[in-house]
Amino acid sequence: MPRRESVEKSGQKRSQPEESKSYLLNEQIGFLLRQASQRHAMIFAQRMIKDVTPTQWAALSRVAERGPCSQNRLGRLTAMDAATVKGVVDRLSARGYTKTAADSEDLRRLIVALTPAGRQFVKRATSTAHQITEATLATLNAGERRTVLKLLRKIK
């Protein structure tokens, strides 16, 4: 059985069974990340214009940033699996924000690009997206913001 050391009042170390260490949910990374994610999702839903979801915004902003790309690559660039990115692109295309076309070099590959309406939407929504980030990080000072973003990039 795994053991951990503890220090008695006398200063001597003694070994305790690992399971005697309590599990506090409020100290677990998954629970804290989920709470932070839920808070961000709520702020996003309240503030983003035109009822765009976070995954749809990720796709739109990434195509605006990188230019047209394959649907498969867009999925990788936005951390979405193939089925999710397909659904996102289908919904964005139905709203007139993206268009798809077969790649001229590989007809099996689908290229995703912004439409003029999509470019206009991204232009209008970008300031709102910045405000959403600010609201999500509002309880942190500038140094804490840099640290949390640095650490999240490191563990992703």
N, C-alpha and C positions, 0 to 999 in steps of 0.2 A: 504494500500500500504506500503511495507517495507520502512523504512527510515534509513538513515545513518546520523551520526553527522559530522559536519564540524566546523572548528574554523574560526570565522571572524577576521578581523584585530584587533578588539577591544579585542580579547582574549576570547570572549563569544562563547559558542557552539550554533549552530543552526542545526535543522534537515533538511535534503534534501531528496527528493524522491530517492530511490535506483536506479531507471533507469537513473538518471542523471549521474551516474558514467559511464564513457566511458569504452567500451569493446575494448581492444587492443589485437589483435590476437597474436602479437609477445610476449605477456606476459602470454599466456595461455599454461598450461602444455601439453595438447594434441598436440598442434601445435609444441612446442619445442621438445617433444619426437619424433614426426614423422620426424622432420628435422634431429634430431640426428640419428634416425633409418635409414633414407634414406642415410645419409652420410656414416654410417657404412656399409650398403648394397653395396654402390658403391665401397668402399675400399675392401670389401670382394670379390666382383665380379672381381675386377682388379687383386687381388693378390692370391686368392686361386687356387691351382693347380687342373687340371683335371675337371674344370667346375662343381664342386660340389656346391650345393646351401647351404645357411645357415641352412635350416632345415635338409638337408641330413647330413651336418657336425655335427649338434647337435646330430642326431641319432647315427652316427658312433662314435663320441667321447664319448657319454654316454654309449654305449655298451662296448667300450674299457675300460672305467672307471669302470663300474659295473659288466661286464660279461654278459653272455646270460640272457635274461629276456623275459617275455611275451610281445607281441606286445602292449597289452593294458597298461601294466606297462611302457613300453618305451614311449608311448604317454604321460602318466602322468609325467614321468621324464623329458620330453622335452617340456612340455606345448603345445602339439599338440592334436587336437581332433582325434577321431577314424578314420575318413575318411582320414585325412591328413597323419597320421602316417602310415596307410595302403599303401597309394600311395608312400610315401617316402621309406618304406621298399621294396615295389615291384620294384621301380626304382633302389635301391641299390642292390637288389638281381639280377636284370637283368644285372647290371654292374659287378657282381661277387664279391661284397664287403660284402654282408650279405647272410646268408642262413636261412631258416625257417624250423621248424619241429614241429609236434604235440607234446605237452607235454605228457610224459608217464603217468602222474598222472591224467590229464584231457585232453582228446583228442580234446576238443573244443578249448583249449588254444593253441595259436601259439607262439613258442619260437623263438626269433631272436638272432642270434649269428654272429660274424664276421667270415669271411673266412680267410684263410691265406693272400689272396690278400687284404682284408679289413684291417687286422692288419698291413700289410706293408704300405698301403695307410695312415692309421692313424699315423703311425710312421713317415712317410715322411712329412705329412701335419701339424703335431703339431707345428713345429717351425714357419711355415707360419701363422697358427692361432694366435700364440703369437704376431707375427709381425702385424697382422691385428688389434688386440686389442691395441697394442702400437700406431699404426697410428690413430686409432679412438680417443684415449685419448691424442694425441700429444699436443693439445693446453692447457692441464691442467698440473699443477705441481703435485708433488707426493701427497701432502696433499689433493689437490682438487680431484685427482683420487680416493683416499681412501674414501673421503666424498661422491662423486657422486655414487660410487658403493654401499656404505653403504645405502644411501638414496634410491636408486633404489631397493635394496633388501627389504627395509622397506615398499615401496609402492606397490610392486608387488602383 
